[in-house]
Amino acid sequence: MDVVLALDLTTKIALIIAAGMTAQWLGWRLQWPAIVLLSIAGLLLGPLSELVFSAPLLDPVNDFGDLLRPAIGLAVALILFEGGLTLRFTDLRDAGGAVRRLVFVGAPLGWLLNTAAAYYLAGLSFELAALFGGLMVVTGPTVVMPLLRQAKLSGRSGAVLKWEGIVNDPIGALFAVLVYEIIVLTSNGMPTMGGILWLIFAAIIAAFMGIAAGYALVFAFRKGLVPEFLKSPLILAMVLVVYALADILAHETGLVAVTAMGLTMANIKFAAIEEMIRFKESIATLLVSSLFVVLTAGLEFSDIALLDLRTVGFVAAMLFVVRPAIIFISTIGTKLNFKEKLLIGWIAPRGIVAVAVAGYFASQLGGEAAILAPLAFAMVFATVLAHGFSIGPLSKLLGLASSGPEGVLLVGANLWTRKFAQIMGEIDIPVTLADTNRRNLQAARLAGTKVFHGEVLSEMAEHKLDHAGLDWLLAASNNDAYNSLVCVDLAPELGRHKVMQTSAQDGEETDDKAISFTARGRTFIRRGRTLDSLISDHWKGWEFRKTELSDNYTIDELMASLPENADIILEKKPNGTLQFLGQGGKVNGGTGSIIISYAPVQVKD
């Protein structure tokens, strides 16, 4: 007997949002690609739930009716605006020649080869093949970045993959939008050449509308015409208004307008850029998650049945032929070596943007275009699974993964951290010392320590810091609240057990008025051992020392040689792993381990 479970529309909307956020949280918690969990959530609420109940829990077409398409259109507009915000022209200069070639040569070449594969192998019409080929240019940064950290992939190959995902994200979507415009105009009876000319004209006008809106917002922010609490809502409202107005010119030219608006605001320096970042991180995440659940739930078994052996051939060709060809051809003459090209040519996971835009176009065009959504899902699953499981072993096989000791990020350049970074460098521990004050970093740079000048919580740090080589964090600035903020921000990425901060004043950490221990990193060394006390001991003659243990000199002998008030800070094991000895930590010791201690200079090993 069929089970009937009737949910009203309000409950279904809440269910969509809850499912999206739960999938995002599980992705972070389990370190899985969120896109896989979002897909599972959508399938469970959609076609799979129909196997249990008399009707699916979520049937977007029937549940939302005529509101579905405009709602998806507005969500895609916001996603593309967010994509435009990530594309700064200075990034192209910083990314190097290989990335510029992948943008200006690889993206058009990829569009061409992707289109050919979709036309000849997947059996799509030429128009749909060109549209889908444009979408497949996108390699989502939200999928690429976790893979790079997972494989500890750094150097040129890691940088190229990271920048390609960031820069090509809006470009591929724009390719698809242009093809979509041509399809719509010609289907309305306008001659092909006339349709193309009208599309170009409409796209130019729409782009100018987006640029003008971007400049207008920045002007208003700079002149103080908008209060702080209205900035984020105003940005959201302006994106929707620009999209709707530009869409009057021609269907979906609004997508061109909002992308141009994002590009404009990303490349103008103004104080309210933090509002953009908060907008992107909150609204865009919520919309992308919900949209992905809706699109997946809207799949029917008949849509999935459209995937056949031609789909398998298409996916295989995209992975093993098209992608490597794009990389090897577009990077001719660059500094990339064969191994780097081989790895980059294999790794190209598709992400949420590709599926979201494909699903939207499929719903708009109907008919033969119904294949676009399941085909996009097939590419996403194939690439995320294949590349997710293979990037680690392949990068190690090619010698491109970071195989040395675990790396450390020190936040806060001062006398003590500079000395600590120097002693870690002497035992070959990769260290990056970060500070917003260039003068504080000067002595460390002259001593040979790798430094990062900038805010580690900024979006710039997300792109420019080599996260693949960072395993531990020690926040040791003179601001305890800032140290806590850094630890809380990086804990999801590194793991809470690997983020530490210097202690507050003795007793403050348990004070009701102090920062809660849940909003702090682990206490470095011990409670009450503040940065001030560490620096003060330096002026009293304390020094760092490194001691390698052996069969003839054990950890017990080292401990006996140190005074009771000495600090045992760090243990580097023979395999390169590190153990910071925070409060309650114990030294394991063992032959080949190196211990860093901090003790009065007169103490002899």
C-alpha positions in Angstrom: 0.0 0.0 0.0 1.3 3.4 -0.9 2.1 5.8 1.9 0.7 9.3 1.4 2.7 12.2 2.9 1.3 15.6 1.9 3.4 18.6 2.7 2.4 22.2 2.1 4.6 24.6 0.1 6.0 26.3 3.1 7.2 23.0 4.6 8.7 22.1 1.2 10.7 25.3 1.0 12.0 24.8 4.5 12.9 21.2 3.6 14.9 22.4 0.6 16.9 24.9 2.7 17.4 22.4 5.5 18.6 19.7 3.1 21.0 22.1 1.3 22.5 23.3 4.6 22.7 19.8 6.0 24.5 18.6 2.9 27.0 21.5 3.1 27.7 20.8 6.8 28.2 17.1 6.2 30.5 17.9 3.3 32.6 20.0 5.7 32.4 17.5 8.5 33.3 14.4 6.4 35.6 16.3 4.0 33.6 15.1 1.0 32.7 17.2 -2.0 29.5 19.0 -1.0 28.2 18.6 -4.5 27.9 14.8 -4.1 25.9 15.2 -0.9 23.7 17.9 -2.4 22.9 15.6 -5.3 22.0 12.7 -2.9 19.8 15.0 -0.9 17.9 16.1 -4.0 17.5 12.6 -5.3 16.1 11.5 -1.9 13.6 14.3 -1.8 12.7 13.9 -5.5 12.6 10.7 -7.6 13.8 8.3 -4.9 11.1 9.3 -2.4 8.5 8.3 -5.0 9.5 4.7 -4.4 8.3 5.0 -0.8 5.5 7.5 -1.0 2.7 7.7 -3.5 4.3 10.9 -4.8 7.7 12.5 -4.5 8.3 14.7 -1.4 9.5 17.4 -3.7 8.2 17.9 -7.3 9.5 21.4 -8.3 7.5 21.7 -11.5 4.2 21.0 -9.9 5.0 22.5 -6.5 6.2 25.9 -7.7 4.4 26.0 -11.1 5.0 29.2 -13.1 7.3 30.6 -10.3 9.9 27.9 -10.8 11.6 29.3 -13.9 11.9 32.9 -12.8 13.0 31.8 -9.3 15.8 29.7 -10.9 16.7 32.5 -13.2 17.1 34.9 -10.3 19.2 32.4 -8.4 21.5 31.8 -11.4 21.8 35.6 -11.9 23.1 35.8 -8.3 25.4 32.9 -8.8 26.9 34.6 -11.9 27.2 37.9 -10.1 29.2 36.1 -7.4 31.3 34.5 -10.2 32.0 38.0 -11.6 33.1 39.2 -8.1 35.8 36.5 -8.1 37.4 37.8 -11.3 39.9 40.6 -10.7 42.0 41.6 -13.6 45.1 41.9 -11.4 44.7 38.2 -10.7 45.5 37.5 -14.3 48.8 39.3 -13.9 49.6 37.4 -10.7 48.6 34.0 -12.0 51.4 33.7 -14.5 51.7 32.9 -18.2 50.2 29.4 -18.0 47.0 30.6 -16.5 46.7 33.4 -19.0 47.1 30.9 -21.8 44.4 28.7 -20.3 42.1 31.7 -20.2 42.7 33.3 -23.6 43.6 30.1 -25.5 42.4 27.2 -23.4 38.9 28.5 -22.8 38.0 29.1 -26.4 39.8 25.9 -27.5 37.9 24.0 -24.7 34.6 25.4 -25.9 35.4 24.1 -29.5 36.5 20.6 -28.4 33.8 20.2 -25.9 31.2 21.2 -28.5 32.6 18.6 -31.0 32.5 15.9 -28.3 28.9 16.7 -27.3 27.8 16.8 -31.0 29.6 13.7 -32.3 29.6 11.5 -29.2 26.7 12.6 -27.0 24.4 13.0 -30.0 23.3 16.6 -29.2 22.2 19.0 -31.9 24.9 21.5 -32.8 23.2 24.3 -30.9 22.8 22.3 -27.7 26.3 20.9 -28.1 27.7 24.5 -28.3 25.7 25.5 -25.2 26.8 22.5 -23.2 30.4 22.8 -24.5 30.6 26.3 -23.1 29.4 25.1 -19.7 32.0 22.4 -19.6 34.8 25.0 -19.7 34.0 25.7 -16.1 36.1 23.8 -13.5 34.5 24.9 -10.2 36.8 26.3 -7.6 34.5 25.0 -4.8 35.4 21.5 -6.0 39.1 22.1 -7.0 40.3 23.7 -3.8 39.4 20.8 -1.5 41.1 18.4 -3.9 44.3 20.4 -3.9 44.4 20.4 -0.1 43.6 16.7 0.0 46.5 15.9 -2.3 48.9 18.5 -0.7 49.5 19.7 -4.2 51.5 22.9 -4.3 53.9 24.6 -6.8 53.0 25.5 -10.3 50.6 22.7 -11.0 48.5 23.5 -7.9 48.5 27.2 -8.7 47.4 26.7 -12.3 44.5 24.4 -11.3 43.4 26.9 -8.6 43.5 30.0 -10.8 41.9 28.2 -13.8 38.9 27.3 -11.6 38.6 30.9 -10.3 39.0 32.7 -13.6 37.1 30.4 -16.0 34.1 30.0 -13.7 32.2 33.0 -15.1 33.7 32.7 -18.6 32.3 29.3 -19.3 28.9 30.3 -18.1 29.0 33.4 -20.4 29.8 31.1 -23.4 26.7 29.1 -22.7 24.6 32.3 -22.2 25.7 33.6 -25.7 24.7 30.3 -27.4 21.4 30.3 -25.5 20.6 33.8 -26.7 21.2 32.7 -30.3 19.0 29.7 -29.9 16.1 31.7 -28.4 16.3 34.5 -31.0 16.5 32.2 -34.0 13.6 30.0 -32.6 11.5 33.1 -32.6 11.8 33.5 -36.3 14.6 36.0 -36.5 17.2 35.2 -39.2 20.4 33.8 -37.9 22.6 36.7 -38.9 19.9 39.2 -37.7 19.6 37.2 -34.4 23.4 37.3 -33.9 23.6 41.0 -34.5 20.6 41.7 -32.2 22.2 39.5 -29.6 25.5 41.3 -29.8 23.7 44.7 -29.5 21.5 43.5 -26.6 24.5 42.0 -24.8 26.5 45.2 -25.2 23.6 47.3 -23.8 23.1 44.8 -21.0 26.9 44.8 -20.2 26.8 48.6 -20.0 23.8 48.5 -17.7 25.7 46.1 -15.4 28.8 48.3 -15.5 26.8 51.5 -14.8 25.0 49.8 -11.9 28.3 48.7 -10.4 29.8 52.2 -10.6 26.7 53.7 -9.2 26.8 51.5 -6.2 30.4 52.2 -5.5 29.9 55.9 -5.9 27.0 55.8 -3.4 29.1 53.8 -0.9 32.1 56.1 -1.2 29.9 59.3 -0.7 28.2 57.8 2.3 24.8 57.9 0.6 24.0 54.4 1.9 24.2 53.4 5.6 26.2 50.3 6.5 23.2 48.2 7.4 21.6 48.7 4.0 24.7 48.0 1.8 24.3 44.2 1.6 20.5 44.3 1.0 21.0 47.1 -1.6 23.5 45.0 -3.5 21.1 42.0 -3.5 18.2 44.2 -4.7 20.3 45.9 -7.4 21.5 42.6 -8.8 17.8 41.4 -9.2 16.7 44.8 -10.7 19.6 44.9 -13.2 18.8 41.3 -14.2 15.1 42.0 -14.7 15.6 45.2 -16.7 18.4 43.8 -18.9 16.2 40.7 -19.5 13.6 42.9 -21.2 16.0 43.5 -24.1 16.4 39.8 -24.9 15.9 36.6 -22.9 18.8 36.1 -20.4 20.8 39.1 -21.4 20.2 39.8 -17.7 22.8 37.1 -17.0 25.4 39.2 -19.0 24.4 42.3 -17.1 24.8 40.8 -13.6 28.2 39.2 -14.5 29.4 42.6 -15.9 28.2 44.2 -12.7 30.2 41.7 -10.6 33.3 42.2 -12.7 33.0 46.0 -12.3 32.6 45.9 -8.5 35.4 43.4 -8.2 37.9 45.6 -10.0 37.1 48.9 -8.2 38.8 49.5 -4.8 36.3 50.7 -2.2 35.9 50.2 1.5 32.6 48.2 1.2 34.3 45.3 -0.5 33.9 43.4 2.7 30.1 43.6 2.2 30.6 41.8 -1.1 32.5 39.0 0.6 29.8 38.6 3.2 27.2 38.7 0.5 29.0 36.0 -1.5 29.6 33.7 1.5 26.1 33.8 2.9 23.5 34.5 0.2 25.3 32.7 -2.6 26.0 29.6 -0.5 22.3 29.4 0.5 21.1 29.9 -3.0 23.5 27.5 -4.7 22.7 24.7 -2.1 18.9 25.2 -2.4 19.1 25.5 -6.2 21.1 22.3 -6.5 18.6 20.4 -4.4 15.7 21.7 -6.5 17.4 20.8 -9.8 18.3 17.3 -8.6 14.8 16.7 -7.2 13.4 17.8 -10.5 15.1 14.9 -12.3 12.8 12.1 -13.3 13.6 8.5 -14.1 12.8 9.2 -17.7 15.5 11.9 -17.7 18.0 9.6 -16.2 17.0 7.0 -18.8 18.2 9.4 -21.5 21.8 8.6 -20.5 23.0 5.7 -22.6 26.3 4.2 -24.0 26.8 7.4 -26.0 26.9 9.3 -22.7 29.6 6.9 -21.4 31.7 7.5 -24.6 31.2 11.2 -24.3 32.3 11.3 -20.6 35.3 9.1 -21.3 36.4 11.3 -24.3 36.1 14.4 -22.2 38.3 12.9 -19.4 40.9 11.1 -21.5 41.1 13.0 -24.8 39.5 16.5 -24.7 40.9 17.8 -21.4 44.5 16.6 -22.0 44.4 18.0 -25.5 43.3 21.4 -24.2 46.1 21.6 -21.7 48.9 20.3 -23.9 48.0 22.6 -26.8 47.2 25.8 -24.8 50.4 25.6 -22.6 52.9 25.1 -25.4 55.8 27.4 -24.7 55.1 27.9 -21.0 57.3 26.8 -18.1 55.1 23.8 -17.3 57.0 20.5 -17.7 55.5 17.3 -19.0 54.5 15.9 -15.6 52.8 19.1 -14.6 50.9 19.2 -17.9 49.9 15.5 -17.4 48.5 16.1 -14.0 46.7 19.3 -15.0 45.4 17.6 -18.1 43.7 15.0 -15.9 42.3 17.1 -13.1 39.2 19.1 -14.2 36.3 18.5 -11.8 33.0 20.2 -12.7 31.0 21.9 -10.1 27.7 23.4 -9.0 27.7 26.3 -11.5 27.8 24.0 -14.5 24.8 21.9 -13.2 22.8 24.9 -12.1 23.1 26.7 -15.4 22.5 23.5 -17.4 19.4 22.8 -15.4 18.1 26.3 -15.9 18.6 26.2 -19.7 17.0 22.8 -19.9 13.9 24.0 -18.2 13.8 27.1 -20.4 14.3 25.4 -23.7 12.4 22.1 -23.1 12.2 19.3 -25.6 15.5 17.9 -26.7 17.2 20.1 -24.1 16.0 17.9 -21.3 19.2 15.9 -21.7 21.3 18.8 -20.6 20.6 18.4 -16.8 21.3 14.6 -16.5 24.3 15.0 -18.9 25.7 17.7 -16.6 25.1 15.5 -13.6 26.9 12.6 -15.3 30.0 14.8 -15.9 30.0 16.2 -12.4 29.8 12.8 -10.8 32.4 11.2 -13.1 34.9 14.0 -12.7 34.4 14.5 -8.9 34.7 10.8 -8.2 37.5 10.0 -10.7 39.6 13.0 -9.9 38.9 13.0 -6.2 40.2 9.4 -5.7 43.1 9.8 -8.1 44.6 13.2 -7.5 46.5 12.1 -4.4 48.2 8.9 -5.8 48.8 10.5 -9.2 50.4 13.6 -7.8 52.7 11.5 -5.6 53.6 9.2 -8.5 54.6 12.2 -10.6 56.5 13.7 -7.7 54.3 16.9 -7.6 52.7 16.5 -4.2 54.3 17.9 -1.1 56.0 14.9 0.5 58.1 16.8 3.0 57.4 17.5 6.7 54.1 19.1 7.7 54.0 22.8 7.3 53.2 25.6 9.8 51.5 28.9 9.5 52.6 31.4 12.1 50.3 34.4 12.4 51.8 37.5 14.0 55.4 38.6 13.3 57.3 39.6 16.5 60.6 38.9 18.1 59.6 35.5 19.5 57.8 34.1 16.4 60.7 35.2 14.1 63.1 33.2 16.3 60.7 30.3 16.4 60.3 30.3 12.6 64.0 30.4 12.2 64.7 27.3 14.4 61.9 25.4 12.7 63.5 26.2 9.3 66.8 24.8 10.6 65.2 21.4 10.9 63.5 21.6 7.5 60.0 22.4 8.7 58.2 24.5 6.1 57.1 27.7 7.8 55.1 30.7 6.6 55.1 33.8 8.9 52.1 36.1 8.2 51.5 39.6 9.3 49.7 42.7 8.0 52.7 44.9 8.9 55.4 44.7 6.2 58.0 46.1 8.6 57.4 43.3 11.1 58.2 40.8 8.4 61.4 42.4 7.1 63.8 40.8 9.6 62.2 37.4 9.0 62.5 37.7 5.3 66.2 38.7 5.5 66.7 35.6 7.7 65.3 33.4 5.0 61.8 32.7 6.4 58.9 32.5 4.0 56.5 35.4 4.7 53.0 36.4 3.8 52.2 40.1 3.9 48.4 40.5 4.2 45.4 39.5 6.2 45.2 35.7 6.6 41.4 36.0 6.8 41.0 37.8 3.5 40.0 36.4 0.2 43.4 37.3 -1.1 44.9 34.9 1.4 42.6 32.1 0.2 44.1 32.5 -3.3 47.7 33.4 -2.6 48.6 31.4 0.5 49.8 27.9 -0.3 47.2 26.1 1.8 48.3 22.7 0.4 51.5 23.0 2.4 50.0 24.2 5.6 49.0 21.6 8.3 49.3 23.5 11.6 48.4 27.0 12.7 49.9 29.0 15.6 48.2 32.4 16.1 50.7 34.4 18.2 49.8 38.1 17.6 49.5 40.5 20.6 45.7 40.5 20.2 44.1 37.5 21.9 40.7 38.1 20.3 42.2 38.2 16.8 44.1 35.0 17.5 40.9 33.3 18.5 39.2 34.6 15.3 42.0 33.2 13.1 41.8 29.8 14.9 38.0 29.6 14.5 38.2 30.5 10.8 40.9 28.0 9.9 39.8 25.1 12.2 37.4 23.6 9.6 40.2 23.4 7.1 43.0 22.2 9.3 41.1 20.5 12.0 40.5 21.9 15.5 43.3 19.9 17.0 45.8 21.6 14.7 45.0 25.2 15.4 46.7 26.8 18.4 47.0 30.2 20.0 49.2 31.7 22.7 47.5 31.8 26.1 45.7 34.8 27.5 46.7 36.1 30.9 46.5 33.5 33.5 42.9 33.1 34.7 41.4 35.1 31.8 40.5 32.0 29.8 38.1 30.8 32.4 36.7 34.3 33.2 33.0 34.7 32.3 33.9 37.9 30.5 36.6 36.4 28.4 36.4 34.6 25.1 34.7 31.2 25.4 37.0 28.2 25.0 34.7 27.0 22.2 35.7 30.2 20.3 39.4 29.7 20.8 42.2 27.6 19.4 44.0 25.1 21.6 46.2 26.8 24.2 49.9 26.8 23.1 52.4 25.4 25.6 50.2 25.9 28.7 47.6 28.2 30.2 49.2 31.4 31.5 52.2 31.1 29.1 51.5 34.3 27.3 53.2 35.9 24.4 54.5 38.7 26.7 56.1 36.1 29.0 57.7 34.3 26.1 59.2 37.6 24.8 60.2 38.6 28.3 62.1 35.4 28.8 63.9 36.0 25.6 65.4 39.2 27.1 66.3 37.2 30.2 68.5 34.9 28.1 66.2 32.1 27.0 66.9 30.5 23.7 65.4 27.8 21.4 67.3 24.6 21.0 66.9 21.6 18.8 67.8 18.1 20.0 67.8 15.0 18.0 67.0 11.8 20.0 68.9 8.6 19.5 69.5 5.3 21.2 72.2 6.9 23.2 70.3 10.1 24.1 66.7 9.4 25.0 63.8 11.7 25.8 64.2 10.9 29.5 67.8 12.2 29.4 66.7 15.3 27.6 64.0 16.1 30.1 66.5 15.5 33.0 68.9 18.1 31.4 66.3 20.8 31.3 65.1 22.9 34.2 61.6 22.4 35.5 60.4 25.7 34.0 61.7 24.9 30.4 59.1 24.7 27.6 59.0 21.6 25.4 57.3 23.1 22.3 57.5 20.8 19.3 58.3 17.3 18.3 59.2 16.5 14.7 59.0 12.7 14.1 61.2 10.8 11.6 58.4 10.6 9.0 58.0 14.4 9.0 54.8 14.7 11.0 54.7 17.3 13.8 53.3 17.4 17.2 52.8 20.7 19.0 52.9 20.1 22.7 50.0 22.1 24.0 48.5 22.0 27.4 48.6 18.4 28.6 50.6 17.2 25.6 53.3 14.6 26.1 56.5 13.9 24.2 56.6 10.5 22.6 60.3 10.6 21.8 62.0 7.8 19.9 65.1 7.5 17.8 65.2 10.1 15.1 62.7 12.5 16.6 63.8 16.1 16.9 62.6 18.1 19.9 62.5 21.9 20.0 62.7 23.4 23.5 62.7 26.9 25.0 64.9 27.3 28.0 67.5 29.5 29.7 70.7 29.8 27.8 72.8 28.4 30.6 71.2 25.0 30.4 73.3 22.5 28.5 72.2 19.4 26.8 
